[in-house]
Amino acid sequence: MWKQFLNKLPRKSQKSALDSARNPNLDAGSGRACTGSSATKRASAAVFPASVISGIEPLLAFKDVSNSEKMNLFISKLSLCCVVFDFTDPAKNVQEKELKRATLLELVDFVSENPPKFSEPSILASCKMCSINLFRVFPPKCRSRCTSSGENENDDEPTFDPAWSHLQLVYEFLLKFLTSSSLEAKAAKKYVNNDFISRIIDLLESEDPRERDCLKAILHRIYGKFMIHRPFIRKCISNVFYRFVFEVEKHNGIAELLEIFGSVITGFALPLKEEHKVFFWRALIPLHKPKSLGVYFQQLSYCVNQYVEKEPKLASHLIQGLLKYWPITNSQKEVMFLGEVEEILEVISMSEFQKVMVPLFCRIKHCINSYHFQVAERTLYLWNNDQILSLVAHNRQVILPIVFPALEANAQNHWNQAVLNLTMNSRKMLTEMDNALVSACISNNQEQQERVSSLAEKRKQVWEHLESTASLQPMMARNTAVLVPVAKSVVLVAAGAG
């Protein structure tokens, strides 16, 4: 196929070859970089073989060829840029690197200036050039880095790719190429295919934040332009999330993928398809589980809130998921969860709230009594939200008996003064809401405390009785079992020699 295609393309005339030989100062970078001499051009040609695809010298500038030849020159310059250099040694191939950079700048300018309609060979050459330069395996250090806690990961210094001076231009070219009006999706879908897209998504594991930003923009443009690929892109993103949550718990591009998906959710038609609900249940909610939640929490919160706005009935499912993955030993994550709960309660319907209010406020009760002052403080701030206070007021017969004992315990025992002040304010608000119910809660709480104290006293007496009985046994009988009557039951005690 290549040979047939090559034979059909026009060859550069001998006159053009002579003209280019007589003119050594051809512009190789649209005014940014020029070849110095014909000797330089010959040296460059040794490194970059002249394109056999188009038969046009790639060092020519676009302005120096006719419109009919520009697409062939475009393909030739793309072929030139398929050479990849080693950037770990800055002193190596300096001249060739600069020539490639100048050519990439020319290509970016060309696709930005409304070129003629891209032919199928030019689309193929463009995708090939981007694939050769971008698709690569990251160093083992990038893949094996252990994920630390969210707060420490935020402090990690990002790793910057030494080849960024070229990669940036390739990304810029790809973005402008995909968004160009000269590129028809019908012709390009053959080359911007599933394999190309999946490898773009794989690149989001890059540790360079600049690269991830470029990939985010490119993937978003692909999703918008190629409707046929949208289900595949959603499936790939889902697989990344599943692997991150249930297998490795380390991936550098989760925040960027969530940003992409956040804009995708806004375009979902109502009612939501079952596929989209499954993604919500199986991918987004479990993303609350990993330790590194703080890295992408803002983007995740936006996505789940978009879902709840689209389908209000999902609010109860979201709260149930949060309760399932609620952090017990990570106070910073707990504060994040409380903030997300507040956002959900601001938009939840009464019927959905009543489905989850008992388990939710049982968890809130524990948060009120947290010894970590930030958790207790954030929980007590919930009472300052008018929407939440309205939900509580309508269901006070159920909620107040759950949370009021926690407020009483805080008022008596908590060590932090700010938490004490907020506790007293919350008690005052609840008292004003329903004084009779609060009085009943106080009475029940006192009875409960008395029962607890009574049981503790009985337990103490039992242990004292057991100790005194054991101490009275002769040394010879220490290994015999002793029946000790306790209330309505009998305790069997084995008195050991020790």
C-alpha positions as CSV (number, residue, x, y, z in Angstrom):
1,M,0.0,0.0,0.0
2,W,2.9,2.4,0.9
3,K,4.5,1.8,-2.5
4,Q,1.3,2.5,-4.4
5,F,0.8,5.7,-2.4
6,L,4.4,6.9,-2.8
7,N,4.2,6.4,-6.6
8,K,1.2,8.7,-6.8
9,L,2.7,11.6,-5.0
10,P,4.5,14.4,-7.0
11,R,8.2,14.5,-6.9
12,K,10.2,17.7,-6.5
13,S,11.4,19.0,-9.8
14,Q,15.1,19.3,-10.6
15,K,14.7,23.1,-10.9
16,S,13.4,23.2,-7.3
17,A,16.3,21.1,-6.2
18,L,18.8,23.5,-7.9
19,D,17.0,26.5,-6.4
20,S,17.2,25.1,-2.9
21,A,20.9,24.2,-3.4
22,R,21.6,27.8,-4.5
23,N,19.6,29.2,-1.4
24,P,21.2,27.9,1.8
25,N,19.3,30.3,4.1
26,L,15.9,28.5,3.9
27,D,13.6,29.3,6.9
28,A,13.2,26.1,8.9
29,G,11.1,27.5,11.7
30,S,8.7,30.2,10.4
31,G,11.0,33.0,11.5
32,R,12.2,31.2,14.7
33,A,15.2,29.2,13.4
34,C,17.0,29.0,10.1
35,T,19.6,26.6,8.7
36,G,22.9,28.3,8.4
37,S,24.4,26.8,5.2
38,S,24.0,24.0,2.7
39,A,26.6,22.1,4.7
40,T,24.4,22.3,7.7
41,K,21.5,21.1,5.6
42,R,23.6,18.1,4.4
43,A,24.6,17.3,7.9
44,S,21.0,17.5,9.0
45,A,19.9,15.3,6.1
46,A,22.4,12.7,7.4
47,V,20.6,12.6,10.7
48,F,17.1,13.1,9.3
49,P,16.8,11.2,6.1
50,A,14.9,13.1,3.4
51,S,11.3,12.0,3.4
52,V,10.6,9.3,0.9
53,I,6.9,9.8,1.5
54,S,6.4,13.1,-0.2
55,G,9.7,13.6,-2.1
56,I,9.9,17.2,-0.9
57,E,12.9,18.5,1.1
58,P,11.5,18.9,4.7
59,L,13.7,21.9,5.4
60,L,11.7,24.0,3.0
61,A,9.3,26.6,4.5
62,F,5.6,26.3,3.8
63,K,5.7,29.8,2.3
64,D,8.2,28.6,-0.3
65,V,6.0,26.0,-1.9
66,S,2.7,26.2,-3.8
67,N,-0.6,25.4,-2.2
68,S,-0.8,22.2,-4.1
69,E,2.5,21.1,-2.5
70,K,1.9,22.2,1.0
71,M,0.3,19.0,2.2
72,N,3.2,16.9,0.8
73,L,5.6,19.2,2.6
74,F,3.5,18.8,5.7
75,I,3.9,15.0,5.5
76,S,7.6,15.4,4.9
77,K,8.1,17.6,8.0
78,L,6.1,15.1,10.1
79,S,8.4,12.3,8.9
80,L,11.4,14.4,9.9
81,C,10.0,14.8,13.4
82,C,9.6,11.1,13.9
83,V,13.2,11.0,15.1
84,V,13.4,10.8,19.0
85,F,16.4,12.2,20.8
86,D,17.9,11.4,24.2
87,F,17.5,14.4,26.5
88,T,19.3,13.0,29.5
89,D,22.5,14.4,28.0
90,P,22.0,18.1,27.1
91,A,25.2,18.3,25.1
92,K,24.2,15.5,22.7
93,N,22.7,16.3,19.3
94,V,22.2,20.0,20.1
95,Q,21.9,21.0,16.4
96,E,19.5,18.2,15.5
97,K,17.3,18.9,18.5
98,E,17.0,22.5,17.6
99,L,16.2,21.7,14.0
100,K,13.4,19.3,15.2
101,R,12.1,21.9,17.5
102,A,12.0,24.5,14.7
103,T,10.1,22.0,12.5
104,L,7.6,21.3,15.2
105,L,7.0,25.0,15.6
106,E,6.3,25.2,11.9
107,L,3.9,22.3,12.1
108,V,2.0,24.0,14.9
109,D,1.7,27.2,13.0
110,F,0.6,25.3,9.9
111,V,-2.3,23.5,11.6
112,S,-3.3,26.7,13.4
113,E,-3.8,28.7,10.2
114,N,-6.8,26.9,8.6
115,P,-4.9,24.7,6.2
116,P,-6.5,22.7,3.4
117,K,-8.6,19.7,4.3
118,F,-6.3,17.0,5.8
119,S,-6.0,14.0,3.5
120,E,-5.9,10.5,4.8
121,P,-2.1,10.2,4.4
122,S,-1.6,13.4,6.3
123,I,-3.8,12.2,9.1
124,L,-1.9,8.9,9.2
125,A,1.5,10.8,9.3
126,S,0.3,13.1,12.1
127,C,-0.9,10.2,14.3
128,K,2.3,8.3,13.6
129,M,4.5,11.3,14.6
130,C,2.5,11.9,17.8
131,S,2.6,8.2,18.6
132,I,6.4,7.9,18.2
133,N,7.1,11.0,20.3
134,L,4.5,10.6,23.0
135,F,3.8,6.9,23.6
136,R,6.6,5.7,25.9
137,V,7.1,3.6,29.0
138,F,7.8,5.7,32.1
139,P,10.8,4.9,34.3
140,P,10.3,2.2,37.0
141,K,10.5,4.9,39.7
142,C,7.3,6.5,38.4
143,R,5.4,3.3,38.5
144,S,6.7,1.8,41.7
145,R,6.4,4.9,43.9
146,C,4.4,4.0,46.9
147,T,1.3,6.1,47.6
148,S,1.7,7.8,51.0
149,S,-1.0,9.6,52.9
150,G,-2.9,12.3,51.1
151,E,-1.3,15.2,53.0
152,N,2.2,14.0,52.4
153,E,1.6,13.3,48.7
154,N,0.5,16.9,48.2
155,D,4.0,17.9,49.4
156,D,5.9,15.7,47.0
157,E,7.9,17.6,44.4
158,P,6.6,16.8,40.9
159,T,9.0,15.2,38.4
160,F,9.5,17.1,35.1
161,D,10.4,15.3,31.9
162,P,13.7,16.5,30.4
163,A,12.3,16.2,26.9
164,W,9.5,18.6,27.6
165,S,10.8,21.2,25.1
166,H,9.8,18.8,22.3
167,L,6.9,17.0,24.1
168,Q,5.1,20.3,24.7
169,L,5.2,21.2,21.0
170,V,4.0,17.7,20.0
171,Y,1.1,18.0,22.5
172,E,0.3,21.5,21.1
173,F,0.4,20.2,17.6
174,L,-1.9,17.3,18.5
175,L,-4.4,19.5,20.2
176,K,-4.6,22.0,17.4
177,F,-4.7,19.2,14.8
178,L,-7.7,17.6,16.6
179,T,-9.6,20.8,16.9
180,S,-8.9,22.0,13.4
181,S,-11.9,22.5,11.2
182,S,-9.8,20.9,8.4
183,L,-9.9,17.6,10.2
184,E,-13.0,15.5,9.5
185,A,-13.9,13.1,12.3
186,K,-15.2,10.6,9.7
187,A,-11.8,10.3,8.1
188,A,-9.8,10.6,11.3
189,K,-11.6,8.0,13.4
190,K,-9.7,5.3,11.5
191,Y,-6.4,6.5,13.0
192,V,-7.6,8.1,16.2
193,N,-8.8,4.7,17.2
194,N,-9.3,2.7,20.3
195,D,-5.6,1.8,20.6
196,F,-4.6,5.4,20.2
197,I,-7.1,6.6,22.8
198,S,-6.1,3.9,25.3
199,R,-2.5,4.9,25.0
200,I,-3.4,8.5,25.6
201,I,-5.2,7.5,28.8
202,D,-2.1,5.4,29.8
203,L,0.1,8.5,29.5
204,L,-1.9,10.1,32.4
205,E,0.3,8.2,34.7
206,S,3.0,10.7,34.0
207,E,4.5,12.4,37.0
208,D,4.9,15.7,35.0
209,P,1.8,17.9,35.8
210,R,2.3,19.9,32.6
211,E,2.0,16.7,30.6
212,R,-1.2,15.6,32.4
213,D,-2.8,19.1,31.8
214,C,-2.1,18.7,28.0
215,L,-3.5,15.1,28.0
216,K,-6.6,16.3,29.8
217,A,-7.3,18.9,27.1
218,I,-6.6,16.4,24.3
219,L,-8.7,13.6,25.7
220,H,-11.6,16.1,26.3
221,R,-11.4,17.2,22.6
222,I,-11.3,13.6,21.4
223,Y,-14.4,12.9,23.5
224,G,-16.2,15.9,22.0
225,K,-15.2,15.3,18.4
226,F,-15.5,11.5,18.0
227,M,-18.9,10.5,19.2
228,I,-18.3,6.9,18.1
229,H,-15.4,6.6,20.7
230,R,-17.3,8.0,23.7
231,P,-18.5,4.6,25.2
232,F,-14.9,3.3,24.8
233,I,-13.4,6.3,26.6
234,R,-15.9,6.0,29.4
235,K,-15.0,2.3,29.7
236,C,-11.3,3.0,29.8
237,I,-11.7,5.6,32.5
238,S,-13.8,3.2,34.5
239,N,-11.1,0.5,34.2
240,V,-8.5,3.0,35.5
241,F,-10.6,3.8,38.5
242,Y,-11.3,0.1,39.3
243,R,-7.7,-0.7,39.1
244,F,-6.8,2.3,41.3
245,V,-9.3,1.5,44.0
246,F,-9.2,-2.3,44.2
247,E,-5.6,-3.1,43.1
248,V,-2.8,-0.6,43.3
249,E,-4.1,2.6,44.9
250,K,-1.5,4.7,43.0
251,H,-2.1,6.7,39.8
252,N,-1.0,10.2,39.1
253,G,-3.9,11.2,36.8
254,I,-7.0,10.5,38.8
255,A,-7.8,14.2,39.4
256,E,-7.4,14.9,35.6
257,L,-9.7,12.0,34.7
258,L,-12.3,13.2,37.1
259,E,-12.1,16.7,35.7
260,I,-12.8,15.2,32.2
261,F,-15.6,13.1,33.5
262,G,-17.1,16.0,35.4
263,S,-17.7,17.8,32.1
264,V,-19.0,14.6,30.6
265,I,-21.6,14.2,33.3
266,T,-23.1,17.6,32.5
267,G,-24.0,16.3,29.0
268,F,-25.8,13.2,30.2
269,A,-29.4,13.0,29.0
270,L,-32.2,12.4,31.5
271,P,-33.2,9.9,32.7
272,L,-29.7,8.6,33.3
273,K,-28.8,5.4,31.5
274,E,-28.1,2.3,33.6
275,E,-24.5,2.4,32.4
276,H,-24.0,5.8,33.9
277,K,-25.6,4.8,37.2
278,V,-23.4,1.7,37.4
279,F,-20.3,4.0,37.0
280,F,-21.6,6.1,39.8
281,W,-22.1,3.1,42.1
282,R,-19.0,1.1,41.2
283,A,-16.4,3.7,40.4
284,L,-17.1,7.1,41.8
285,I,-18.4,6.1,45.3
286,P,-15.5,3.6,45.9
287,L,-13.0,6.4,45.0
288,H,-13.7,7.7,48.5
289,K,-11.8,4.7,49.9
290,P,-8.1,5.3,49.0
291,K,-5.7,7.1,51.4
292,S,-4.8,9.6,48.8
293,L,-8.4,11.0,48.6
294,G,-7.1,14.5,49.3
295,V,-5.3,14.7,46.0
296,Y,-8.5,14.4,43.9
297,F,-11.3,15.1,46.5
298,Q,-12.4,18.4,44.9
299,Q,-12.9,16.8,41.5
300,L,-14.6,13.7,42.9
301,S,-17.0,15.8,45.0
302,Y,-17.9,17.8,41.9
303,C,-18.7,14.7,39.9
304,V,-20.9,13.1,42.6
305,N,-22.8,16.3,43.1
306,Q,-23.4,16.5,39.3
307,Y,-24.9,13.1,39.5
308,V,-27.1,14.0,42.4
309,E,-28.3,17.1,40.6
310,K,-29.1,15.0,37.5
311,E,-30.8,12.2,39.5
312,P,-31.9,13.3,43.1
313,K,-32.7,9.7,44.0
314,L,-29.0,8.9,44.0
315,A,-28.4,11.1,47.1
316,S,-29.4,8.3,49.5
317,H,-27.1,5.9,47.7
318,L,-24.2,8.4,47.9
319,I,-24.7,8.8,51.7
320,Q,-24.9,5.0,52.1
321,G,-21.6,4.7,50.2
322,L,-19.9,7.4,52.3
323,L,-21.0,5.6,55.5
324,K,-19.6,2.3,54.1
325,Y,-16.2,3.9,53.4
326,W,-16.2,6.3,56.4
327,P,-12.6,6.8,57.7
328,I,-12.2,5.8,61.4
329,T,-8.5,6.6,61.9
330,N,-7.9,9.3,59.4
331,S,-9.2,12.7,60.8
332,Q,-8.4,14.7,57.6
333,K,-10.5,12.3,55.5
334,E,-13.2,12.5,58.1
335,V,-13.4,16.3,57.8
336,M,-13.6,15.9,54.0
337,F,-16.5,13.4,54.3
338,L,-18.3,15.8,56.6
339,G,-18.0,18.6,54.1
340,E,-19.4,16.3,51.3
341,V,-22.3,15.2,53.6
342,E,-23.2,18.8,54.1
343,E,-23.3,19.5,50.4
344,I,-25.5,16.5,49.8
345,L,-27.9,17.4,52.6
346,E,-28.3,20.9,51.1
347,V,-30.0,19.3,48.0
348,I,-31.5,16.1,49.2
349,S,-35.2,15.5,49.2
350,M,-37.1,14.7,52.3
351,S,-38.0,11.2,51.2
352,E,-34.4,10.3,50.4
353,F,-33.2,11.9,53.6
354,Q,-35.5,9.8,55.7
355,K,-34.1,6.6,54.1
356,V,-30.6,7.3,55.6
357,M,-31.1,9.7,58.5
358,V,-30.8,7.0,61.3
359,P,-27.4,5.6,60.2
360,L,-26.2,9.0,59.2
361,F,-26.9,10.7,62.5
362,C,-25.5,7.7,64.4
363,R,-22.2,8.4,62.6
364,I,-22.6,12.1,63.2
365,K,-23.0,11.4,66.9
366,H,-19.6,9.6,67.0
367,C,-18.1,12.6,65.1
368,I,-19.5,15.0,67.7
369,N,-17.7,13.1,70.4
370,S,-14.4,12.8,68.5
371,Y,-11.3,13.7,70.5
372,H,-9.9,15.3,67.4
373,F,-11.1,18.9,67.7
374,Q,-11.2,19.5,63.9
375,V,-13.6,16.6,63.4
376,A,-15.9,17.6,66.3
377,E,-15.8,21.2,65.3
378,R,-16.7,20.5,61.6
379,T,-19.5,18.3,62.7
380,L,-21.0,20.9,65.0
381,Y,-20.9,23.4,62.2
382,L,-23.5,21.4,60.4
383,W,-26.1,22.9,62.8
384,N,-25.4,26.3,61.3
385,N,-26.8,25.2,58.0
386,D,-30.4,26.3,57.6
387,Q,-31.3,23.5,55.2
388,I,-29.9,20.8,57.5
389,L,-31.6,22.4,60.5
390,S,-34.9,22.2,58.6
391,L,-34.4,18.5,57.9
392,V,-33.7,17.9,61.5
393,A,-36.7,19.9,62.7
394,H,-39.0,17.9,60.5
395,N,-37.6,14.6,61.8
396,R,-36.7,15.7,65.3
397,Q,-38.5,12.9,67.0
398,V,-36.0,10.5,65.5
399,I,-32.8,12.6,65.3
400,L,-32.7,14.4,68.6
401,P,-32.7,11.3,70.8
402,I,-29.7,10.1,68.8
403,V,-27.5,13.2,68.9
404,F,-28.5,14.9,72.2
405,P,-26.6,12.4,74.4
406,A,-23.5,13.2,72.4
407,L,-23.9,16.9,73.0
408,E,-24.3,16.2,76.7
409,A,-21.2,14.2,76.8
410,N,-19.3,16.9,75.0
411,A,-20.5,19.6,77.4
412,Q,-19.2,17.6,80.3
413,N,-16.0,16.1,79.1
414,H,-14.5,17.6,75.9
415,W,-11.1,19.2,76.3
416,N,-11.3,21.8,73.5
417,Q,-12.8,25.2,74.4
418,A,-14.0,25.9,70.8
419,V,-15.8,22.6,70.7
420,L,-17.4,23.3,74.1
421,N,-18.7,26.7,72.8
422,L,-20.1,25.1,69.7
423,T,-21.7,22.4,71.7
424,M,-23.5,24.9,74.0
425,N,-24.8,26.8,70.9
426,S,-26.1,23.5,69.3
427,R,-27.8,22.6,72.6
428,K,-29.5,26.0,72.7
429,M,-30.7,25.7,69.1
430,L,-32.2,22.2,69.7
431,T,-33.8,23.4,72.9
432,E,-35.5,26.2,71.1
433,M,-36.6,23.8,68.4
434,D,-38.5,21.5,70.8
435,N,-38.1,22.2,74.5
436,A,-40.3,19.3,75.6
437,L,-38.5,16.8,73.5
438,V,-35.1,18.0,74.7
439,S,-36.3,17.7,78.3
440,A,-37.3,14.1,77.6
441,C,-33.9,13.5,76.0
442,I,-32.1,14.9,79.0
443,S,-34.2,12.7,81.3
444,N,-33.6,9.6,79.3
445,N,-29.9,10.4,79.1
446,Q,-29.7,10.7,82.9
447,E,-31.5,7.4,83.4
448,Q,-29.1,5.8,80.9
449,Q,-26.1,7.2,82.7
450,E,-27.5,5.9,86.0
451,R,-27.9,2.5,84.5
452,V,-24.4,2.5,83.1
453,S,-23.0,3.7,86.5
454,S,-25.0,1.0,88.3
455,L,-23.7,-1.8,85.9
456,A,-20.2,-0.5,86.3
457,E,-20.5,-0.6,90.1
458,K,-21.9,-4.1,90.1
459,R,-19.1,-5.2,87.8
460,K,-16.5,-3.7,90.1
461,Q,-18.1,-5.5,93.1
462,V,-18.0,-8.8,91.3
463,W,-14.3,-8.5,90.6
464,E,-13.6,-7.5,94.1
465,H,-15.5,-10.5,95.4
466,L,-13.6,-12.8,93.0
467,E,-10.3,-11.4,94.1
468,S,-11.1,-11.8,97.8
469,T,-12.4,-15.3,97.3
470,A,-9.3,-16.3,95.4
471,S,-6.9,-14.8,98.0
472,L,-8.6,-16.9,100.8
473,Q,-8.0,-20.3,99.1
474,P,-5.2,-22.4,100.5
475,M,-2.1,-22.7,98.5
476,M,-2.8,-26.4,97.9
477,A,-6.2,-25.8,96.5
478,R,-5.3,-23.0,94.1
479,N,-5.8,-25.3,91.1
480,T,-9.3,-26.3,91.9
481,A,-12.4,-24.8,90.4
482,V,-14.5,-22.5,92.7
483,L,-18.2,-21.8,92.3
484,V,-19.0,-18.2,93.2
485,P,-22.7,-17.1,93.3
486,V,-23.2,-13.7,91.5
487,A,-26.7,-12.3,91.3
488,K,-28.8,-14.8,89.4
489,S,-25.9,-16.7,87.8
490,V,-22.9,-18.8,89.0
491,V,-19.4,-17.9,88.0
492,L,-16.8,-20.7,87.6
493,V,-13.4,-19.6,88.8
494,A,-10.2,-21.4,88.3
495,A,-7.8,-20.3,90.9
496,G,-4.3,-20.6,89.5
497,A,-1.1,-21.0,91.4
498,G,0.1,-17.6,90.0
